[in-house]
Amino acid sequence: MGQDMHRDGRDLWQWSLPIGIALLAVILQWSAGAEWLRLDREHILSEPWRLLGAHFVHLGWAHLGLNLAGLALLWALLGDTLRPLWWASGVVIVALGVSLGLLYGSPAVGWYVGFSGVLHGLFAAGAVANLRRMTTLALAVLAILFVKLAAEWMGEGDPLAAAWIGGAVIVDAHLYGVIAGLVYGAILLAFFARSSSVRGA
């Protein structure tokens, strides 16, 4: 029984980050926080918190629901493969990567909200970080990501998803998220490999 309680506590801790993200996003959706948190070129210099805040607000409940479903899928597949601290760092790094990518690489995007860019990046980071330990799953996740990105670029977004969320799908955000996630995942992979070699020496 003691072992079960310990495992349950560990599992709950492992899910603490996605639960916290979900609660924050729901609260912001109820409080209509999108206006003062969305990534907006006109306000970014005077209100830099938008670089992170934009990823936790959404166009509507359907948009939020899709992103939270994706977050739950991520955690079901890869959540227990990295420590919560690594995931939390990834959220911040990928969010900043998406925001800066949109600001400097996509001038046609006037404003942005949503967690999907970060979500794509976390899938990429988790897959790359686990290439040595879970090679088949990691390669499958990366393949799906790349196929999805290619399909979105060739189709200029997903019209069904756009209709569902009530706004355009910003494909650029997904691309920048994957790029940031690949870089972060590669850093983690190198760190884990170095740690293993030091322990084995």
C-alpha positions as CSV (number, residue, x, y, z in Angstrom):
1,M,0.0,0.0,0.0
2,G,2.9,2.3,0.8
3,Q,4.3,1.8,-2.7
4,D,0.9,2.6,-4.3
5,M,0.6,5.8,-2.4
6,H,4.1,6.8,-3.4
7,R,3.4,6.0,-7.0
8,D,0.1,7.9,-6.9
9,G,1.8,11.0,-5.4
10,R,4.5,10.8,-8.1
11,D,2.0,10.5,-10.9
12,L,0.0,13.5,-9.5
13,W,3.2,15.6,-9.3
14,Q,4.1,14.6,-12.9
15,W,0.7,15.9,-14.1
16,S,1.0,19.1,-12.0
17,L,2.3,21.2,-14.9
18,P,-0.5,20.4,-17.5
19,I,-3.1,20.8,-14.8
20,G,-1.7,24.2,-13.8
21,I,-1.6,25.3,-17.5
22,A,-5.2,24.1,-18.0
23,L,-6.4,26.0,-14.8
24,L,-4.6,29.2,-15.8
25,A,-6.0,29.0,-19.4
26,V,-9.5,28.4,-18.1
27,I,-9.3,31.3,-15.7
28,L,-8.0,33.6,-18.3
29,Q,-10.8,32.5,-20.7
30,W,-13.4,33.3,-18.1
31,S,-11.9,36.6,-17.3
32,A,-11.5,37.6,-21.0
33,G,-7.8,38.0,-20.7
34,A,-7.0,37.8,-24.4
35,E,-7.1,41.5,-25.1
36,W,-4.4,42.4,-22.6
37,L,-2.3,39.3,-23.1
38,R,-2.3,38.5,-26.8
39,L,0.8,39.0,-28.8
40,D,0.3,42.4,-30.5
41,R,2.9,44.2,-32.4
42,E,1.6,47.6,-31.4
43,H,2.0,46.9,-27.6
44,I,4.9,44.5,-27.3
45,L,7.6,47.0,-26.5
46,S,5.6,48.6,-23.7
47,E,4.0,45.3,-22.5
48,P,6.6,42.5,-22.9
49,W,4.6,40.1,-20.8
50,R,2.6,39.4,-23.9
51,L,5.6,37.3,-25.2
52,L,4.5,34.6,-22.7
53,G,1.0,35.5,-21.9
54,A,-0.3,35.2,-25.4
55,H,0.1,31.4,-25.3
56,F,-2.3,31.0,-22.4
57,V,-5.3,32.9,-23.9
58,H,-7.5,31.6,-26.7
59,L,-10.0,32.7,-29.3
60,G,-12.8,30.8,-27.5
61,W,-13.7,27.7,-25.6
62,A,-13.4,25.4,-28.6
63,H,-9.9,26.7,-29.3
64,L,-9.0,26.2,-25.7
65,G,-10.5,22.7,-25.6
66,L,-8.5,21.6,-28.7
67,N,-5.2,22.8,-27.2
68,L,-5.9,21.2,-23.8
69,A,-6.8,17.9,-25.5
70,G,-3.4,18.1,-27.3
71,L,-1.7,18.8,-24.0
72,A,-3.3,15.8,-22.4
73,L,-2.2,13.6,-25.4
74,L,1.4,14.9,-25.0
75,W,1.4,14.0,-21.3
76,A,-0.1,10.6,-21.9
77,L,2.7,9.8,-24.5
78,L,5.7,11.6,-23.1
79,G,4.8,13.3,-19.8
80,D,6.6,10.9,-17.5
81,T,9.8,10.8,-19.6
82,L,11.1,14.2,-18.4
83,R,11.1,15.9,-15.1
84,P,8.5,18.6,-14.5
85,L,11.3,21.2,-14.4
86,W,12.5,20.3,-17.9
87,W,8.9,20.5,-19.2
88,A,8.3,23.9,-17.5
89,S,11.6,25.3,-18.9
90,G,10.5,24.0,-22.3
91,V,7.2,25.9,-22.1
92,V,9.0,29.1,-21.4
93,I,11.7,28.6,-24.0
94,V,9.3,27.4,-26.8
95,A,6.8,30.2,-26.0
96,L,9.5,32.8,-26.4
97,G,10.7,31.1,-29.5
98,V,7.2,31.2,-31.1
99,S,6.6,34.8,-30.1
100,L,10.0,36.1,-31.3
101,G,9.6,34.0,-34.5
102,L,6.2,35.6,-35.2
103,L,7.4,39.1,-34.4
104,Y,10.6,39.0,-36.6
105,G,9.9,36.2,-39.1
106,S,6.2,36.7,-39.9
107,P,5.4,40.4,-40.3
108,A,2.0,39.6,-41.9
109,V,0.8,38.2,-38.5
110,G,-0.6,41.2,-36.6
111,W,-1.5,39.4,-33.4
112,Y,-1.6,35.9,-32.0
113,V,-3.1,33.9,-29.2
114,G,-3.1,30.2,-28.3
115,F,-1.1,27.3,-27.0
116,S,-0.8,25.3,-30.2
117,G,2.7,26.7,-31.2
118,V,4.0,25.8,-27.8
119,L,2.3,22.4,-28.0
120,H,4.0,21.6,-31.3
121,G,7.3,22.6,-29.7
122,L,6.8,20.5,-26.7
123,F,6.0,17.4,-28.8
124,A,9.3,18.1,-30.8
125,A,11.3,18.6,-27.6
126,G,10.0,15.6,-25.9
127,A,10.6,13.4,-28.9
128,V,14.2,14.5,-29.5
129,A,15.1,14.3,-25.8
130,N,13.9,10.7,-25.8
131,L,15.5,9.6,-29.1
132,R,18.0,7.3,-27.3
133,R,15.6,5.8,-24.7
134,M,12.4,5.5,-26.7
135,T,13.6,5.6,-30.3
136,T,10.5,4.2,-32.1
137,L,8.0,6.4,-30.3
138,A,10.2,9.5,-30.6
139,L,10.7,9.0,-34.4
140,A,6.9,8.4,-34.8
141,V,6.1,11.6,-33.0
142,L,8.6,13.6,-35.1
143,A,7.3,12.0,-38.4
144,I,3.7,13.0,-37.5
145,L,4.8,16.5,-36.6
146,F,6.7,17.0,-39.9
147,V,3.8,15.5,-42.0
148,K,1.4,17.8,-40.2
149,L,3.5,20.8,-40.8
150,A,3.9,19.9,-44.5
151,A,0.2,19.4,-44.9
152,E,-0.6,22.7,-43.2
153,W,1.9,24.6,-45.4
154,M,0.7,23.1,-48.6
155,G,-2.9,23.7,-47.6
156,E,-2.3,27.1,-46.1
157,G,-3.8,26.0,-42.8
158,D,-6.6,23.7,-41.8
159,P,-10.0,25.2,-42.8
160,L,-11.9,22.7,-40.6
161,A,-9.8,23.7,-37.6
162,A,-10.2,27.4,-38.5
163,A,-14.0,27.0,-38.6
164,W,-13.9,25.1,-35.3
165,I,-11.8,27.6,-33.3
166,G,-13.4,30.7,-34.9
167,G,-10.2,32.1,-36.5
168,A,-7.3,31.5,-38.8
169,V,-4.8,28.8,-37.9
170,I,-1.4,30.5,-37.7
171,V,0.8,27.8,-39.3
172,D,3.9,29.9,-38.7
173,A,3.5,29.5,-35.0
174,H,3.5,25.8,-35.3
175,L,6.7,26.0,-37.4
176,Y,8.5,28.2,-34.9
177,G,7.3,26.0,-32.1
178,V,8.8,22.9,-33.7
179,I,12.1,24.7,-34.4
180,A,12.4,25.9,-30.8
181,G,11.4,22.5,-29.6
182,L,14.0,20.7,-31.7
183,V,16.7,23.0,-30.4
184,Y,15.6,22.6,-26.8
185,G,15.2,18.8,-27.2
186,A,18.7,18.5,-28.7
187,I,20.1,20.4,-25.7
188,L,18.4,18.0,-23.3
189,L,19.5,15.0,-25.4
190,A,23.2,16.2,-25.2
191,F,22.9,16.9,-21.5
192,F,21.4,13.4,-20.7
193,A,24.1,11.8,-22.8
194,R,26.8,13.7,-21.0
195,S,25.3,12.9,-17.6
196,S,25.2,9.2,-18.5
197,S,28.8,9.2,-19.6
198,V,29.9,10.9,-16.4
199,R,28.1,8.4,-14.3
200,G,29.5,5.5,-16.3
201,A,33.1,6.7,-16.0
